[in-house]
Amino acid sequence: MENDFINLTADNISSEHLCCAIADKKHQYGVDVKKAWIADRIAEGHVFRKLNEKGKVFIEYTLLEKAWVPIVGDNYIYIYCLWVSGSFKRKGYGKELLNYCIADAKKQSKAGVCIISAKKKKPFLAEKKFMQKFGFETVDTIDGEYELLALSFDGSKPQFAPTAKTQRIDSETLTIYYGLQCPYIPNCIKQIEAYCKTNDIPIELIAVDSLEKSKRLPCVFNNWAVFYKGEFETVHLLNEGYLKKMLEKSTN
């Protein structure tokens, strides 16, 4: 199965597809943005490993010190995303990808591997039960809902940055912190801006465009975080429909 996978490199990133947004033309701009973002990170040890097929089967990870998330720890690997979808499920690909990451961490003499999850399954976050099968344990939490899972090799534990546990901001305005890594984000922002303009809803969009900004965020974050009326709402990517439901729920 090892030969079925390929890693993005500086030499092949321009020609290889990003399987997380493989079929939808409306996300092509986002794909170009993500490729540029990854290209700048490869020399830092960023890994995007995918099945060598036209499908959504991949893992993306990097050194925790270089990971654009409000998590701190010494000598860990951070997994941004592990995704196996559609007809590729239940074929062992997720296991193969995660085992590759774990083996890579050990080869680099890392202290362990970590990933953001949740007490109950949430879209865009790792499934806790799957990670537990590989020995991952909850090492930190936010509001008893979001969890930092870690597989420690030496007993050390990473944690959410202190600022991430704030989970609120001073502004009452709909506020979205967004990263440059996910190819779906540019289209989400386009839909949200159009909806807010049509419905006279004030909105503030904050680009998390540096490692330093990401480490100081006031909430849990893995490319996306939404606040409304000062309170943290979700890490779920928003389109027009989801935003409308969220605002209605918050008003009621």
C-alpha positions as CSV (number, residue, x, y, z in Angstrom):
1,M,0.0,0.0,0.0
2,E,3.0,2.3,0.6
3,N,3.4,2.8,-3.2
4,D,-0.2,4.0,-3.5
5,F,0.7,7.3,-1.8
6,I,2.5,10.4,-2.8
7,N,3.9,13.4,-0.9
8,L,3.7,17.0,-2.2
9,T,7.1,18.4,-2.8
10,A,8.5,21.7,-4.2
11,D,9.0,19.8,-7.5
12,N,5.5,18.3,-7.9
13,I,3.1,20.7,-6.1
14,S,2.3,22.7,-9.2
15,S,1.2,19.6,-11.2
16,E,-0.5,17.5,-8.4
17,H,-4.1,18.0,-7.4
18,L,-5.2,18.8,-3.9
19,C,-7.6,16.1,-3.1
20,C,-9.5,18.1,-0.4
21,A,-11.0,20.2,-3.3
22,I,-10.6,18.0,-6.3
23,A,-13.8,18.3,-8.3
24,D,-15.4,21.7,-7.7
25,K,-14.3,24.6,-10.0
26,K,-15.7,27.2,-7.6
27,H,-12.9,26.3,-5.2
28,Q,-10.0,26.6,-7.8
29,Y,-8.9,30.0,-6.5
30,G,-8.7,28.5,-3.0
31,V,-6.7,25.6,-4.3
32,D,-4.1,28.0,-5.8
33,V,-4.0,29.9,-2.5
34,K,-3.4,26.7,-0.5
35,K,-0.7,25.5,-2.9
36,A,1.2,28.7,-2.5
37,W,0.8,28.4,1.3
38,I,2.1,24.9,1.3
39,A,5.0,25.7,-1.0
40,D,6.2,28.2,1.5
41,R,6.0,25.6,4.3
42,I,7.6,22.5,2.8
43,A,11.1,23.6,3.8
44,E,9.8,23.8,7.4
45,G,8.8,20.2,7.4
46,H,5.2,20.5,6.3
47,V,3.8,17.3,4.9
48,F,0.8,16.8,2.6
49,R,0.5,13.0,1.8
50,K,-2.3,11.8,-0.4
51,L,-3.5,8.7,-2.1
52,N,-2.3,8.7,-5.7
53,E,-5.9,8.7,-7.0
54,K,-8.6,11.2,-7.7
55,G,-10.2,11.1,-4.3
56,K,-10.3,12.8,-0.9
57,V,-7.7,10.7,0.9
58,F,-4.9,12.5,2.6
59,I,-3.1,13.6,5.8
60,E,-1.6,17.0,6.4
61,Y,0.8,17.7,9.3
62,T,3.8,19.8,10.4
63,L,6.0,20.6,13.4
64,L,3.9,21.9,16.2
65,E,6.2,24.9,16.6
66,K,5.4,25.8,13.0
67,A,1.7,24.9,13.1
68,W,-0.7,27.8,12.6
69,V,-2.9,26.9,15.6
70,P,-3.1,28.2,19.2
71,I,-1.4,25.1,20.6
72,V,1.9,25.0,22.4
73,G,4.3,22.2,23.2
74,D,7.8,21.0,22.8
75,N,9.0,18.8,19.9
76,Y,5.5,17.6,18.7
77,I,3.9,16.9,15.3
78,Y,0.6,18.6,14.7
79,I,-2.0,17.1,12.4
80,Y,-4.1,19.7,10.6
81,C,-6.3,17.2,8.7
82,L,-6.8,13.5,8.2
83,W,-9.5,12.9,5.6
84,V,-10.8,9.8,3.9
85,S,-14.2,10.1,2.1
86,G,-16.7,8.4,-0.1
87,S,-15.8,5.0,-1.7
88,F,-12.3,5.1,-0.2
89,K,-13.6,4.6,3.3
90,R,-13.1,1.3,5.2
91,K,-10.2,0.3,3.1
92,G,-7.5,1.0,5.6
93,Y,-6.3,4.2,4.1
94,G,-6.9,6.3,7.2
95,K,-4.9,3.8,9.3
96,E,-2.1,3.8,6.7
97,L,-1.9,7.6,6.7
98,L,-1.9,8.0,10.4
99,N,0.7,5.2,10.9
100,Y,2.9,7.0,8.4
101,C,2.7,10.2,10.4
102,I,3.4,8.4,13.7
103,A,6.4,6.6,12.2
104,D,7.6,9.9,10.7
105,A,7.4,11.5,14.1
106,K,9.4,8.7,15.7
107,K,12.0,8.9,13.0
108,Q,12.4,12.6,13.7
109,S,12.7,11.8,17.5
110,K,9.6,13.8,18.3
111,A,7.9,13.7,21.6
112,G,4.6,12.8,20.1
113,V,1.7,13.7,17.7
114,C,-1.3,15.8,18.5
115,I,-4.6,16.9,16.8
116,I,-7.7,18.9,17.6
117,S,-10.9,17.0,18.2
118,A,-14.2,17.3,20.1
119,K,-16.1,15.4,22.8
120,K,-18.8,14.8,20.2
121,K,-18.1,14.4,16.5
122,K,-17.9,17.7,14.6
123,P,-17.4,18.5,11.0
124,F,-13.8,19.6,10.0
125,L,-12.3,18.0,13.1
126,A,-10.7,14.6,13.8
127,E,-13.0,11.8,15.0
128,K,-12.0,11.1,18.6
129,K,-12.9,7.4,18.6
130,F,-10.7,6.7,15.6
131,M,-7.7,8.5,17.1
132,Q,-8.2,6.7,20.4
133,K,-7.7,3.4,18.6
134,F,-4.1,4.5,18.0
135,G,-3.4,5.5,21.6
136,F,-4.3,9.2,21.4
137,E,-5.6,10.6,24.7
138,T,-7.3,13.9,25.7
139,V,-4.6,16.2,27.2
140,D,-6.4,19.5,27.2
141,T,-9.9,20.8,26.7
142,I,-11.8,24.1,26.0
143,D,-15.2,24.5,27.5
144,G,-15.5,20.8,28.0
145,E,-16.3,20.6,24.2
146,Y,-13.2,20.9,22.1
147,E,-10.3,18.6,23.0
148,L,-6.6,18.4,22.2
149,L,-5.7,14.7,21.6
150,A,-2.1,13.6,21.9
151,L,-0.1,10.4,21.4
152,S,2.9,11.0,23.7
153,F,6.1,9.0,23.3
154,D,7.9,10.4,26.3
155,G,5.1,11.5,28.7
156,S,5.1,15.2,27.8
157,K,1.9,16.9,26.8
158,P,1.1,19.8,24.5
159,Q,-1.7,22.2,25.5
160,F,-4.0,24.9,24.1
161,A,-2.4,28.3,24.4
162,P,-3.8,30.3,27.3
163,T,-5.4,32.8,25.0
164,A,-7.3,30.1,23.1
165,K,-9.4,29.4,26.2
166,T,-10.8,32.9,26.3
167,Q,-13.5,32.0,23.8
168,R,-14.9,35.5,23.6
169,I,-14.0,38.9,22.2
170,D,-15.0,42.5,23.0
171,S,-16.8,43.1,19.7
172,E,-20.5,42.3,19.3
173,T,-20.1,42.2,15.5
174,L,-20.1,39.0,13.6
175,T,-16.4,38.2,13.5
176,I,-14.6,35.5,11.6
177,Y,-10.9,34.5,12.0
178,Y,-9.7,32.6,8.9
179,G,-6.5,31.0,7.7
180,L,-5.0,30.7,4.3
181,Q,-4.7,27.0,4.3
182,C,-8.1,25.5,3.5
183,P,-9.2,25.7,-0.2
184,Y,-12.8,26.1,0.8
185,I,-12.3,29.3,2.7
186,P,-12.2,31.9,-0.1
187,N,-15.6,30.7,-1.5
188,C,-17.1,30.6,2.0
189,I,-16.0,34.2,2.6
190,K,-17.5,35.2,-0.8
191,Q,-20.9,33.8,0.2
192,I,-20.8,35.3,3.7
193,E,-19.9,38.8,2.5
194,A,-22.7,38.7,-0.1
195,Y,-25.2,37.5,2.4
196,C,-24.2,40.1,5.0
197,K,-24.2,42.9,2.5
198,T,-27.7,42.0,1.3
199,N,-29.1,41.7,4.8
200,D,-27.2,44.7,6.3
201,I,-25.3,42.6,8.8
202,P,-22.0,44.1,10.0
203,I,-19.1,41.7,9.7
204,E,-15.4,41.7,10.5
205,L,-13.1,39.3,8.7
206,I,-9.7,38.8,10.3
207,A,-7.1,37.1,8.2
208,V,-4.8,34.9,10.3
209,D,-1.8,35.4,8.0
210,S,1.2,34.7,10.2
211,L,2.3,32.0,12.6
212,E,2.5,34.7,15.4
213,K,-1.2,35.6,15.0
214,S,-2.3,32.0,15.0
215,K,-0.5,31.3,18.3
216,R,-2.3,34.2,20.0
217,L,-5.9,33.6,18.9
218,P,-8.7,34.0,21.5
219,C,-10.3,30.6,20.6
220,V,-9.9,27.1,19.4
221,F,-8.9,27.3,15.7
222,N,-7.9,25.1,12.8
223,N,-8.2,27.5,9.9
224,W,-11.6,29.0,10.9
225,A,-13.4,30.4,13.9
226,V,-16.6,32.4,14.2
227,F,-17.7,34.8,17.0
228,Y,-21.1,36.5,17.3
229,K,-22.2,39.0,20.0
230,G,-18.8,38.5,21.6
231,E,-19.2,34.7,22.1
232,F,-17.4,32.0,20.2
233,E,-19.8,30.1,18.0
234,T,-18.1,27.4,15.8
235,V,-15.1,26.2,13.8
236,H,-17.6,25.0,11.2
237,L,-17.0,26.6,7.8
238,L,-19.9,28.8,6.9
239,N,-21.9,29.1,3.7
240,E,-24.9,31.3,3.3
241,G,-27.3,28.6,4.6
242,Y,-25.3,27.7,7.7
243,L,-24.7,31.4,8.6
244,K,-28.5,32.1,8.4
245,K,-29.2,29.2,10.7
246,M,-26.5,30.2,13.1
247,L,-27.8,33.8,13.3
248,E,-31.4,32.7,13.8
249,K,-30.4,30.3,16.6
250,S,-28.4,33.0,18.3
251,T,-31.3,35.5,18.1
252,N,-33.9,33.1,19.5
